[in-house]
Amino acid sequence: MKAKVHITLKNGVLDPQGKAVEHALHGLGFPSVGDVRQGKFIELTLTETDKAKAKSQVEAMCKALLANTVIENYSVEVMD
């Protein structure tokens, strides 16, 4: 089973890396780019065969290690 995790900063949290990307894009001639937010994407392969259990396990992984839940949001997608 595969799981995809998208992690983004919560609204209101400063994103200096996103700001640097925005500035670089403007410098490269893309002035229409507005607010850039940087995030993380993690793909996991799981041996669990029950989709609900797999999602629960990945959410526990996010809370324990993958995401800083104080400043980050995450979403989990599990596929067969």
Backbone torsions as a table, in degrees:
resi	resn	phi	psi	omega
1	MET	NA	143.7	178.4
2	LYS	-109.9	144.9	175.0
3	ALA	-129.4	137.5	176.1
4	LYS	-115.5	131.3	-179.1
5	VAL	-121.8	124.3	175.0
6	HIS	-108.5	126.1	-178.5
7	ILE	-121.2	127.6	179.4
8	THR	-133.5	155.5	176.0
9	LEU	-70.1	144.7	176.6
10	LYS	-67.7	154.3	175.8
11	ASN	-58.4	139.9	179.8
12	GLY	92.1	-13.8	177.8
13	VAL	-86.9	128.1	-179.9
14	LEU	-62.8	141.8	-177.4
15	ASP	-127.5	81.2	-177.2
16	PRO	-63.1	-32.9	179.0
17	GLN	-68.2	-41.2	175.8
18	GLY	-62.5	-40.1	178.6
19	LYS	-63.7	-39.4	178.6
20	ALA	-65.6	-39.9	177.2
21	VAL	-64.9	-43.4	177.8
22	GLU	-58.1	-47.7	-179.7
23	HIS	-61.6	-43.2	179.8
24	ALA	-63.7	-40.6	178.8
25	LEU	-64.7	-39.6	176.1
26	HIS	-61.3	-42.8	179.4
27	GLY	-64.9	-26.0	178.7
28	LEU	-88.4	5.7	175.8
29	GLY	94.6	24.6	177.2
30	PHE	-116.1	70.7	-173.9
31	PRO	-71.0	-15.1	-177.3
32	SER	-80.6	-5.7	179.0
33	VAL	-71.8	129.6	-179.9
34	GLY	-99.4	-126.0	-176.1
35	ASP	-72.9	117.1	178.1
36	VAL	-102.2	130.3	176.4
37	ARG	-119.7	131.0	-179.3
38	GLN	-93.5	144.2	178.2
39	GLY	-142.5	-171.7	178.8
40	LYS	-127.5	148.6	174.7
41	PHE	-128.7	127.2	-179.4
42	ILE	-126.6	131.4	177.1
43	GLU	-115.3	129.9	-177.2
44	LEU	-121.6	144.1	170.6
45	THR	-106.8	127.0	-175.6
46	LEU	-117.6	148.4	175.3
47	THR	-88.0	-13.4	178.8
48	GLU	-60.2	137.0	-179.1
49	THR	-103.4	-15.9	177.9
50	ASP	-89.9	120.1	-174.3
51	LYS	-61.6	-42.0	-179.3
52	ALA	-65.2	-41.9	178.4
53	LYS	-66.1	-39.7	179.6
54	ALA	-61.9	-45.0	180.0
55	LYS	-63.3	-41.9	178.6
56	SER	-61.6	-41.7	179.2
57	GLN	-64.6	-43.4	-178.8
58	VAL	-66.9	-38.8	176.4
59	GLU	-62.8	-37.8	176.0
60	ALA	-65.0	-38.2	176.8
61	MET	-62.8	-40.5	179.4
62	CYS	-62.9	-45.6	-179.3
63	LYS	-67.0	-33.1	-176.5
64	ALA	-85.0	-32.5	-170.7
65	LEU	-146.8	-46.5	-167.5
66	LEU	-70.1	-33.8	-178.1
67	ALA	-125.5	145.0	172.0
68	ASN	-91.9	96.5	-171.4
69	THR	-67.5	-8.9	175.6
70	VAL	-71.6	-39.2	-175.9
71	ILE	-120.5	-4.4	-176.3
72	GLU	-124.6	147.6	169.7
73	ASN	-103.1	156.0	175.8
74	TYR	-142.8	154.0	172.1
75	SER	-132.4	145.8	-175.7
76	VAL	-122.3	134.0	174.4
77	GLU	-127.0	126.6	-179.8
78	VAL	-114.6	132.2	-179.9
79	MET	-126.1	150.0	176.9
80	ASP	-69.2	NA	NA
